[in-house]
Amino acid sequence: MSELRNNSDASRYEMDEQGQTSWADYRLQGERLYIDHVESPVALRGTGAAGRLMKALAQDAKDRGLKITPICGYAAAWLRRSPDYRDLVA
């Protein structure tokens, strides 16, 4: 597993595991991070890869003082289930 990458040119966070990349498409507007879509390759689904990506992404947002608006249903559900990051939801 690798560390979180912010690929700002593509407006997406990325994390590699087992030679494959999970990602989260985003838009940054001011102090708000909109998470439009989270996806893991088929081979990583069910392994928790998307959850690890979301945790790293949420921690990055917290460290940067950003609020998160989840557009993606998965991102919204993950944030609801994560008490350490629930306060980031705007």
DSSP file (Angstrom, degrees, kcal/mol; ACC not computed):
  #  RESIDUE AA STRUCTURE BP1 BP2  ACC     N-H-->O    O-->H-N    N-H-->O    O-->H-N    TCO  KAPPA ALPHA  PHI   PSI    X-CA   Y-CA   Z-CA
    1    1 A M              0   0    0      0, 0.0    16,-0.2     0, 0.0     2,-0.2   0.000 360.0 360.0 360.0 141.1    0.0    0.0    0.0
    2    2 A S        -     0   0    0     14,-2.5     2,-0.1     1,-0.1     3,-0.1  -0.513 360.0 -91.6-106.6 177.7    1.2    3.5   -0.8
    3    3 A E        -     0   0    0     -2,-0.2    13,-0.4     1,-0.1    -1,-0.1  -0.420  54.1 -80.4 -83.3 164.9    0.6    6.8    0.7
    4    4 A L        -     0   0    0     11,-0.1     2,-0.4    -2,-0.1    11,-0.2  -0.415  43.0-158.7 -65.4 136.9   -2.1    9.2   -0.5
    5    5 A R  E     -A   14   0A   0      9,-2.8     9,-2.7    -2,-0.1     2,-0.9  -0.972  10.5-148.9-116.3 134.8   -1.3   11.2   -3.6
    6    6 A N  E     -A   13   0A   0     -2,-0.4     2,-1.7     7,-0.2     7,-0.2  -0.868  11.4-167.9-100.2  99.3   -3.1   14.4   -4.5
    7    7 A N  E >>> +A   12   0A   0      5,-2.4     5,-1.8    -2,-0.9     3,-0.9  -0.642  11.8 174.8 -86.3  82.2   -3.0   14.5   -8.3
    8    8 A S  T 345S+     0   0    0     -2,-1.7     3,-0.3     1,-0.3    -1,-0.2   0.777  71.8  63.3 -66.2 -27.0   -4.1   18.1   -8.6
    9    9 A D  T 345S+     0   0    0      1,-0.2    -1,-0.3    -3,-0.2    -2,-0.1   0.869 115.1  32.5 -63.3 -35.2   -3.7   18.1  -12.4
   10   10 A A  T <45S-     0   0    0     -3,-0.9    -1,-0.2     2,-0.2    -2,-0.2   0.399 109.7-123.8 -98.7   0.2   -6.4   15.4  -12.6
   11   11 A S  T  <5S+     0   0    0     -4,-0.6    15,-2.7    -3,-0.3     2,-0.3   0.945  72.0 112.5  53.1  53.0   -8.4   16.7   -9.6
   12   12 A R  E   < -AB   7  25A   0     -5,-1.8    -5,-2.4    13,-0.3     2,-0.3  -0.990  64.3-131.4-154.0 145.8   -8.2   13.4   -7.8
   13   13 A Y  E     -AB   6  24A   0     11,-2.4    11,-2.2    -2,-0.3     2,-0.3  -0.722  32.1-167.0 -87.3 145.1   -6.7   11.7   -4.8
   14   14 A E  E     -AB   5  23A   0     -9,-2.7    -9,-2.8    -2,-0.3     2,-0.3  -0.975  15.8-178.2-137.1 148.8   -5.0    8.4   -5.6
   15   15 A M  E     - B   0  22A   0      7,-2.1     7,-2.8    -2,-0.3     2,-0.4  -0.964  17.5-143.2-147.4 130.8   -3.7    5.5   -3.5
   16   16 A D  E     + B   0  21A   0    -13,-0.4   -14,-2.5    -2,-0.3     2,-0.3  -0.744  22.7 166.1 -97.9 140.6   -2.0    2.4   -4.9
   17   17 A E  E >  S- B   0  20A   0      3,-2.8     3,-2.5    -2,-0.4    -2,-0.1  -0.970  70.1  -4.1-147.7 137.5   -2.4   -1.1   -3.5
   18   18 A Q  T 3  S-     0   0    0     -2,-0.3     3,-0.1     1,-0.3    -2,-0.0   0.826 129.7 -56.1  50.5  36.7   -1.3   -4.4   -5.0
   19   19 A G  T 3  S+     0   0    0      1,-0.2     2,-0.3     0, 0.0    -1,-0.3   0.591 119.4 101.4  75.5  10.5   -0.2   -2.6   -8.2
   20   20 A Q  E <   -B   17   0A   0     -3,-2.5    -3,-2.8    21,-0.0     2,-0.5  -0.892  64.6-128.2-127.4 158.6   -3.6   -1.0   -8.7
   21   21 A T  E     -B   16   0A   0     -2,-0.3     2,-0.3    -5,-0.2    -5,-0.2  -0.912  11.5-165.4-116.0 125.9   -4.9    2.5   -8.0
   22   22 A S  E     -B   15   0A   0     -7,-2.8    -7,-2.1    -2,-0.5     2,-0.3  -0.757  23.5-173.7 -94.4 152.2   -8.1    3.5   -6.1
   23   23 A W  E     -BC  14  39A   0     16,-2.8    16,-2.9    -2,-0.3     2,-0.4  -0.970  27.1-152.0-148.5 161.9   -9.1    7.1   -6.6
   24   24 A A  E     -BC  13  38A   0    -11,-2.2   -11,-2.4    -2,-0.3     2,-0.3  -0.962  19.7-143.8-135.5 116.1  -11.5    9.9   -5.6
   25   25 A D  E     +BC  12  37A   0     12,-2.4    11,-1.8    -2,-0.4    12,-1.3  -0.600  31.7 173.5 -76.6 139.1  -12.4   12.7   -8.0
   26   26 A Y  E     - C   0  35A   0    -15,-2.7     2,-0.4    -2,-0.3     9,-0.2  -0.930  31.5-146.4-143.1 165.5  -12.8   16.0   -6.3
   27   27 A R  E     - C   0  34A   0      7,-2.0     7,-3.2    -2,-0.3     2,-0.6  -0.997  16.1-152.1-130.1 133.9  -13.4   19.7   -6.8
   28   28 A L  E     + C   0  33A   0     -2,-0.4     2,-0.5     5,-0.2     5,-0.2  -0.936  18.1 172.8-108.4 119.7  -11.8   22.3   -4.5
   29   29 A Q  E >   - C   0  32A   0      3,-2.8     3,-1.9    -2,-0.6     2,-0.3  -0.928  63.1 -55.5-129.1 106.9  -13.7   25.5   -4.1
   30   30 A G  T 3  S-     0   0    0     -2,-0.5    36,-0.0     1,-0.3     0, 0.0  -0.479 121.3 -17.3  63.5-122.5  -12.3   27.8   -1.4
   31   31 A E  T 3  S+     0   0    0     -2,-0.3    36,-2.6    -3,-0.1     2,-0.5   0.160 120.0  94.7 -99.7  16.2  -12.2   25.9    1.8
   32   32 A R  E <   -Cd  29  67A   0     -3,-1.9    -3,-2.8    34,-0.2     2,-0.6  -0.938  56.6-159.1-117.8 130.6  -14.6   23.2    0.6
   33   33 A L  E     -Cd  28  68A   0     34,-3.3    36,-2.6    -2,-0.5     2,-0.6  -0.926   9.1-157.9-107.7 113.1  -13.6   19.9   -0.9
   34   34 A Y  E     -Cd  27  69A   0     -7,-3.2    -7,-2.0    -2,-0.6     2,-0.8  -0.816   4.5-153.3 -91.0 121.9  -16.4   18.3   -3.0
   35   35 A I  E     +Cd  26  70A   0     34,-1.9    36,-2.6    -2,-0.6    37,-2.2  -0.853  19.2 173.8 -97.9 106.6  -15.9   14.5   -3.4
   36   36 A D  E     -     0   0A   0    -11,-1.8     2,-0.3    -2,-0.8   -10,-0.2   0.823  61.2  -0.3 -84.0 -34.1  -17.6   13.6   -6.6
   37   37 A H  E     -C   25   0A   0    -12,-1.3   -12,-2.4    35,-0.1     2,-0.4  -0.959  52.1-163.3-162.0 135.4  -16.7   10.0   -7.1
   38   38 A V  E     +C   24   0A   0     -2,-0.3     2,-0.3   -14,-0.2   -14,-0.2  -0.985  22.7 168.0-121.5 134.1  -14.8    7.3   -5.2
   39   39 A E  E     -C   23   0A   0    -16,-2.9   -16,-2.8    -2,-0.4    -2,-0.0  -0.999  20.7-166.2-149.6 145.3  -13.7    4.1   -7.0
   40   40 A S        -     0   0    0     -2,-0.3   -18,-0.2   -18,-0.2     5,-0.1  -0.946  39.4 -98.4-121.8 148.4  -11.5    1.1   -6.6
   41   41 A P    >>  -     0   0    0      0, 0.0     3,-1.8     0, 0.0     4,-0.9  -0.269  40.4-106.2 -60.0 154.5  -10.5   -1.4   -9.3
   42   42 A V  G >4 S+     0   0    0      1,-0.3     3,-1.0     2,-0.2    -2,-0.0   0.868 119.5  59.1 -51.3 -42.4  -12.5   -4.6   -9.3
   43   43 A A  G 34 S+     0   0    0      1,-0.3    -1,-0.3     3,-0.0   -23,-0.0   0.740 109.0  44.6 -63.1 -22.9   -9.6   -6.6   -7.9
   44   44 A L  G X4>S+     0   0    0     -3,-1.8     3,-1.9   -23,-0.1     5,-0.7   0.531  84.0 116.2 -98.5  -8.1   -9.5   -4.3   -4.8
   45   45 A R  T <<5S+     0   0    0     -3,-1.0    -3,-0.0    -4,-0.9    -6,-0.0  -0.388  80.2  21.1 -66.1 137.0  -13.3   -4.2   -4.1
   46   46 A G  T 3 5S+     0   0    0     -2,-0.1    -1,-0.3     1,-0.0    -2,-0.1   0.423 100.8  94.1  86.4  -0.6  -14.2   -5.8   -0.8
   47   47 A T  T < 5S-     0   0    0     -3,-1.9    -2,-0.1     0, 0.0    -3,-0.0   0.513 101.0-109.0 -98.9  -6.3  -10.6   -5.4    0.5
   48   48 A G  T  >5S+     0   0    0     -4,-0.3     4,-2.3     3,-0.0     5,-0.2   0.521  78.9 131.4  89.8   6.5  -11.2   -2.0    2.3
   49   49 A A  H  ><S+     0   0    0     -5,-0.7     4,-2.2     1,-0.2     5,-0.2   0.909  71.7  48.8 -60.4 -44.0   -9.1   -0.1   -0.2
   50   50 A A  H  > S+     0   0    0     -6,-0.2     4,-2.6     1,-0.2    -1,-0.2   0.883 110.9  51.6 -65.3 -36.8  -11.8    2.6   -0.8
   51   51 A G  H  > S+     0   0    0      2,-0.2     4,-2.4     1,-0.2    -1,-0.2   0.898 109.1  49.3 -65.7 -40.8  -12.1    3.0    3.0
   52   52 A R  H  X S+     0   0    0     -4,-2.3     4,-2.2     2,-0.2    -2,-0.2   0.888 111.4  50.7 -65.1 -38.2   -8.4    3.4    3.4
   53   53 A L  H  X S+     0   0    0     -4,-2.2     4,-2.8    -5,-0.2    -2,-0.2   0.939 110.8  48.4 -61.9 -47.1   -8.4    6.0    0.6
   54   54 A M  H  X S+     0   0    0     -4,-2.6     4,-3.0     1,-0.2     5,-0.2   0.892 109.9  51.9 -62.6 -39.8  -11.3    7.9    2.3
   55   55 A K  H  X S+     0   0    0     -4,-2.4     4,-2.2     2,-0.2    -1,-0.2   0.933 113.3  43.9 -62.6 -44.9   -9.5    7.8    5.7
   56   56 A A  H  X S+     0   0    0     -4,-2.2     4,-2.2     2,-0.2    -2,-0.2   0.907 115.1  49.2 -65.4 -41.9   -6.3    9.3    4.1
   57   57 A L  H  X S+     0   0    0     -4,-2.8     4,-2.4     2,-0.2    -2,-0.2   0.923 111.8  48.4 -62.7 -45.8   -8.3   11.8    2.1
   58   58 A A  H  X S+     0   0    0     -4,-3.0     4,-2.6     1,-0.2    -2,-0.2   0.892 110.8  50.6 -64.0 -40.0  -10.3   12.9    5.2
   59   59 A Q  H  X S+     0   0    0     -4,-2.2     4,-2.8    -5,-0.2    -1,-0.2   0.901 109.5  51.0 -65.6 -38.9   -7.2   13.3    7.3
   60   60 A D  H  X S+     0   0    0     -4,-2.2     4,-1.7     2,-0.2    -2,-0.2   0.925 111.0  48.4 -61.7 -44.5   -5.6   15.4    4.5
   61   61 A A  H  <>S+     0   0    0     -4,-2.4     5,-2.9     2,-0.2     4,-0.5   0.923 112.4  48.9 -61.0 -44.1   -8.7   17.6    4.4
   62   62 A K  H ><5S+     0   0    0     -4,-2.6     3,-1.3     1,-0.2    -2,-0.2   0.932 110.1  50.6 -61.5 -46.6   -8.6   17.9    8.2
   63   63 A D  H 3<5S+     0   0    0     -4,-2.8    -1,-0.2     1,-0.3    -2,-0.2   0.816 112.9  47.3 -61.2 -30.9   -4.9   18.8    8.2
   64   64 A R  T 3<5S-     0   0    0     -4,-1.7    -1,-0.3    -5,-0.2    -2,-0.2   0.424 114.7-115.1 -91.7  -0.1   -5.5   21.5    5.6
   65   65 A G  T < 5 +     0   0    0     -3,-1.3     2,-0.2    -4,-0.5    -3,-0.2   0.787  65.5 147.1  72.8  27.9   -8.5   22.9    7.4
   66   66 A L      < -     0   0    0     -5,-2.9     2,-0.3    -6,-0.2    -1,-0.2  -0.645  43.1-138.3 -96.8 153.3  -11.0   22.0    4.7
   67   67 A K  E     -d   32   0A   0    -36,-2.6   -34,-3.3    -2,-0.2     2,-0.5  -0.795  21.1-134.6-100.5 152.3  -14.6   20.9    4.9
   68   68 A I  E     -de  33  89A   0     20,-3.1    22,-2.8    -2,-0.3   -34,-0.2  -0.922  15.6-169.4-114.3 132.2  -15.9   18.1    2.8
   69   69 A T  E     -d   34   0A   0    -36,-2.6   -34,-1.9    -2,-0.5     2,-0.6  -0.940  19.7-150.1-114.3 105.3  -19.1   18.0    0.8
   70   70 A P  E     +d   35   0A   0      0, 0.0   -34,-0.2     0, 0.0   -36,-0.1  -0.662  27.3 167.4 -81.3 118.3  -19.6   14.4   -0.3
   71   71 A I        +     0   0    0    -36,-2.6   -35,-0.2    -2,-0.6     2,-0.2   0.793  61.4  82.2 -89.1 -39.1  -21.5   14.1   -3.6
   72   72 A C  S  > S-     0   0    0    -37,-2.2     4,-2.3     1,-0.1     5,-0.2  -0.470  79.6-137.6 -68.2 133.0  -20.6   10.4   -4.0
   73   73 A G  H  > S+     0   0    0      1,-0.2     4,-2.4     2,-0.2     5,-0.2   0.870 103.8  52.2 -60.5 -38.9  -22.9    8.1   -2.1
   74   74 A Y  H  > S+     0   0    0      2,-0.2     4,-2.8     1,-0.2    -1,-0.2   0.937 109.8  48.3 -64.1 -46.0  -20.0    6.0   -0.9
   75   75 A A  H  > S+     0   0    0      1,-0.2     4,-2.4     2,-0.2    -2,-0.2   0.905 112.1  49.8 -61.2 -41.7  -18.1    9.0    0.4
   76   76 A A  H  X S+     0   0    0     -4,-2.3     4,-2.1     2,-0.2    -1,-0.2   0.927 113.0  45.9 -62.9 -45.3  -21.2   10.3    2.2
   77   77 A A  H  X S+     0   0    0     -4,-2.4     4,-1.8     2,-0.2    -2,-0.2   0.907 111.9  51.5 -65.1 -42.0  -21.8    6.9    3.9
   78   78 A W  H  < S+     0   0    0     -4,-2.8     4,-0.5     1,-0.2    -1,-0.2   0.930 110.6  48.1 -61.7 -45.2  -18.1    6.5    4.9
   79   79 A L  H >< S+     0   0    0     -4,-2.4     3,-0.9     1,-0.2     6,-0.2   0.879 108.9  53.7 -64.3 -38.0  -18.1    9.9    6.5
   80   80 A R  H 3< S+     0   0    0     -4,-2.1    -1,-0.2     1,-0.2    -2,-0.2   0.865 111.4  46.5 -62.4 -35.2  -21.4    9.2    8.4
   81   81 A R  T 3< S+     0   0    0     -4,-1.8    -1,-0.2    -5,-0.1    -2,-0.2   0.474  99.2  79.0 -84.7  -2.5  -19.8    6.0    9.8
   82   82 A S    X>  -     0   0    0     -3,-0.9     3,-1.9    -4,-0.5     4,-1.3  -0.809  54.4-175.6-115.4  92.0  -16.5    7.7   10.8
   83   83 A P  T 34 S+     0   0    0      0, 0.0     4,-0.4     0, 0.0    -1,-0.2   0.787  82.6  61.6 -59.2 -28.5  -16.8    9.6   14.0
   84   84 A D  T 34 S+     0   0    0      1,-0.2    -5,-0.1     2,-0.1    -2,-0.0   0.702 118.9  26.5 -70.6 -17.0  -13.3   11.0   13.7
   85   85 A Y  T X4 S+     0   0    0     -3,-1.9     3,-2.2    -6,-0.2     4,-0.3   0.430  88.9  99.8-125.4  -2.1  -14.1   12.8   10.5
   86   86 A R  G >< S+     0   0    0     -4,-1.3     3,-1.5     1,-0.3    -2,-0.1   0.825  77.4  64.5 -56.0 -33.6  -17.9   13.4   10.7
   87   87 A D  G 3  S+     0   0    0     -4,-0.4    -1,-0.3     1,-0.3    -2,-0.1   0.594  89.7  68.0 -69.6  -9.2  -17.3   17.0   11.8
   88   88 A L  G <  S+     0   0    0     -3,-2.2   -20,-3.1   -21,-0.1    -1,-0.3   0.662  73.9 108.9 -81.2 -16.2  -15.7   17.7    8.4
   89   89 A V  B <    e   68   0A   0     -3,-1.5   -20,-0.2    -4,-0.3   -22,-0.0  -0.427 360.0 360.0 -70.2 127.5  -19.0   17.4    6.5
   90   90 A A              0   0    0    -22,-2.8   -21,-0.2    -2,-0.2    -1,-0.2   0.326 360.0 360.0-123.1 360.0  -20.3   20.7    5.2
